[in-house]
Amino acid sequence: MRAGGQGERREPAGERAPTPALEPGAKLQAGAPVRPRQAASVILLRGGGETLELLLVRRNPAARFMGGVWVFPGGAVDEVEGSGDEAHRAAAIRELREEAAIELADPRELVKFSRWITPEQVQIRFDTHFFLALLPDGQEARIDGEECVDVGWFTPERALAAAAAGEIALVFPTIKHLEQLRAFANVDQLLEYARGREVVPVQPKVLFEGEVARIVLPGESGY
């Protein structure tokens, strides 16, 4: 099962990034599952019909949760943003502005791509809606140096190779998204695929093999 719960496209062979069991700072819990907080994230794209590049930002290494990790810009929905799809879109635009200084004028321009829910065994949980968006003409990504300390454009294959080489740190959902995105030759092809399709929630599980924690996706052995 790939990001977004869709299995229509086969992933080409290529170098795989090391897959972490849990995000830095994440903790397991044995009690009743914590209700996930609503969140949104933006996969910002450039390349048109030529190629496919996406934006990743590096979180501050001093952060208690996911410190030093490269992620798509995003974060939790604020209470004032309401609920439902409108709130997710508002949060996505706000987080992209705060973390990468990119202004998107119209929430309707966001194309819903996937939805990931943190495993029930984890203390800090999010129900994250991922959107695709095009880099607006004339804008450049910038970071504030506090919450995010670096920014870069990557092809999906390049990001996975950089993680495999230890150049950048990625977490499980980002890796799985990149593995799916590398199947597309350019941005136009990706957007054509994404528009109008049903997004199925993906909720991984944490399995224990002795003292080692392993994440599995729906459809995989042990789920």
N, C-alpha and C positions, 0 to 999 in steps of 0.2 A: 504494500500500500504506500503510495507516495503522498507528498504534501497535498492537502486539499481533499484527500480521500479518493482521488481519481487514478485510474490505472490505464488510461487509454494509450499513453505513450511509453515506449520502452526507453530506458536510459542507456545511452551509448557507453561502451567501455571506456574507462579512464581512471586516473589516479583518484583514490578515495582519501578523504580527510579522516583523521582519527576521530572516532565518535565518542564524545564524553558521555558518561552515565548520567550525570546531573550538572546543572549550571553551577558555576562557582558561587558559593554562599547558600545554595539550596540545602534544605534539611528535610529528612524523612520524619514522618510521624505515624504512630501506631493507632491513634484514635479514629473518631469519625472524620470523614473527609471535610476539609475546609472548603467553604463555598468559593469558587473562583471569582476573582475580580474581573470586570469587563475591561478589555484593552483593545487597542488598535495599532497597527503597524503599516508602514508604507514601503513598498519595494519601488524605489524611484528608478526610472529607466531612461536611457538615452541610446541612440544608435539607429532609429528609424528602420529602414529596409536594408541597412548595411550590416549591422551587427547588433549585439545585445550586451550592454554594460549596465551594471546596477550599483547603487550607492550603499556603502557600508560605513558606519561610524563606530569608533572605538570608545567604549565606556571607560570612565575614569578608573584606573586600577585601584584607587582608594575606596571605591564604592563597596559596601558590604555585600551587595547582591550583584552578581555577574560583572564584577570588577575586571577591567582589562579586556573584555570580550568584544569582538566585532559583531555588530547586529544591524538589522534594518532599523531606521528611525521609528520610534514608537513608544507607547506607554499606556498607563491606565486612563480610563474614561473618568473625567471629573463629574461630580454630582450635578453641577449646573448645566452640563451638556445633555442631560436627559437620559433617555434609554432608547434601545432599538437601533436600527440601521443609521438613523440620523445622528445619534450620539457617537456611534463608532466613526462615522465620517468626519464629524467635527473634531473628535480627539485625534484622528489620523492627521488632519491638516494642522492642528495646533502643535502636535509633537514634531512634525516635519519642520515647522517654522522654528520651534525652540531648539531643536537638536542640530539642524542643518541649515537654518536661515533660508529655507526655500518657501516661497509663498505660492500656494495654490488658491486660485480665486473661486473655483466652483466645486463644491463637494461632489457634484454629480459626475465630475470628470474621473473620479476614482473608480477603478474596476475591481470588484471583489474577486479575490483569487483563492483564498483558503481560510480555514478556521481551525486553530489548534487550542486544545484544552490541556492544561498541565495535569499530569497523572495524579490520581487521588492519594497516592502515598506521600506526596510532597506537601510541606507546610505552606509555602508561598505559591499560590495558584492563580493563573490567569486564563481567561477565555478570550483569546486574541484573534481578532479579525484582520487578515492581511489584505491590503489593497495594492493594486498596480497603479502607477501614475507616471506621466511623462514629465521630464525636466522642462520647465517653462523656458522659452527663448530668452536669452540675455541674463539668466540667473546662474549663479555659481554657489556651490555648497560651501558653507563655513561653519566652524564649530566654536562654542563659547569657551573652551579650555577648562571648563569646570565639570559639568556632567559628562560631556564628550570631549576627548582630547585629541582625536585624529579623525580623518575622513579620507575615503578613497573610492575610486571607481574601479570596478573589477568586472571581467567576464565571469560567469559562473565557474567555468573550468579553472580560471586563474585563481579565484578565491579558494576553491577546494585544494588546488595544488599548493597554495601558500600555507594553508592550514596543515596539509600533510607534511610540509617541510619545516613546520614549527615557526613560520614567520608571523602568522596571526592566529588568534584563538577564536574558535567558533563553537557554538552550542548546538545540541541535537536538532532543534527545529530549523535553525538556519542552514545546517548541513543538508537536511532533507529537502528544504526548498531549493537550494542550489543544485542538488542532484536532479531535481525535476526541471529546473529552468535551463540547464545546459542542453536539454533536448531541442531547444528552439534556436534557429539560426539567427534570428533578428527580432527586434522589438515588435514590428508589425505582425509577424507570425504569432508571437506570444499573445498579443492583444486579441487577434482574431480568434485564437483558441479559447481565451478566457471569457470573452463577452458572451453573456446569455446562458452560460452553463450553470448547473446546480452545484453549489459548494456544500460538501458533506463534512461535518465536523470530524476531526481526528483527535482522539484522546489516547495517547500511549499509556502503557503500564510499566511499572518497575518490577522486574523479576530479580530474585536473589539466587545466585549460584555460589553457595558457601558464603563467604563474606563479600563477594563481588556483586554489585548492583548492575543490572543490564536493562536497557529500555527496549521494549518491543512495541510494534505497531499492529493495528487491526489486520488480521489475515496472516500474521507471522506465527511461527511455532511458539507455543507457550502463552499466547494472548488469552 
